[in-house]
């Protein structure tokens, strides 16, 4: 199923259900006020909304799992050498700077 459609249904279906329930409630009041058949509409729409939310939650869980796996693989990847080999040793550290020769002590001028 299309993931965008799944999310869209999870967001819009509760509002549609409220509209359908309100319309059926008004019809129930006008036609048979002693028999409350609108409760079955409420039950059915509630099941539909919970089902839509469940599908969206599964989609979100799968997306989070996929993102976590991608992040794990990204952090464990090895750099590829220009020749194409993945078995590359890390670069050598830069050479230490050679020590500067100590300056010769300067004798004070004689008087």
GIQUIZI-V825050 format. One record per helix or strand of 3 or more residues. SS is the DSSP state (@ for helix, = for strand). FROM is the first residue (numbers start at 1). LEN is the number of residues. Records with the same first field share a line. If there is no record, write none. Layout:
SS: FROM-LEN / FROM-LEN
//
This chain:
@: 3-29 / 38-39
//
